[in-house]
Amino acid sequence: MAQGRVLWFTGLSGAGKSTLASALYQELVSAGISAELLDGDAVRENLSKGLGFSKADRDMNVRRIGFVAGLLARHGVTVLVSAISPYNDTRREVLASLPNATEIFVDAPLSTVTERDVKGLYLKAIAGEIAHFTGVSDPYEAPTQPDLHLKTDLLSVDACLEQLRPLAGLHQEVPA
Ligand code: ADP
């Protein structure tokens, strides 16, 4: 069985990782391609329940996600990981351990994600009510050489998906 691809979406909270990963997931499923989503928030409620936001705990979370992604990919599943995964060293190490993985930098400036404030957390973090909040009171180390760099403050979701499809093994329809 062919090794599945792993698409690893990294970026600040609210940058657009889940939006893009779940839209791509729907397209993969519609195309009959076996796929799975590993969403950071869902993982933290289950597999990584109890972990906090220190570097050690964040790294452990990323390693667990990588481990599961590897198991799935081994069975031919296309895996879409959406996780802040803020530390370059651990993210690179985990990606390097996966045979068919690409790093996708979902990039939006702090001003944009604060304005979006999808989960209502940025204002609280800026007010000092949430410790260790990535981008505000905790570091985010941007990828230095991502396979794909999507500036979601400038591109629409559709424009991002167009660039993502080839990485996911989805081919654009060629007009007859
Ligand atoms: P994350 O998973 O990174 O925390 P979400 O996907 O939950 O972020 O939220 C991103 C928000 O930004 C959504 O409300 C989405 O509609 C919006 N958005 C605007 N432009 C884009 C884009 N090009 N790609 C992804 N999301 C976008």
Residues whose N, C-alpha, C, O or C-beta is under 5 A from the ligand:
A	BS01	ADP	L12 S13 G14 A15 G16 K17 S18 T19 L20 V118 T152 L155 S156 V157 C160
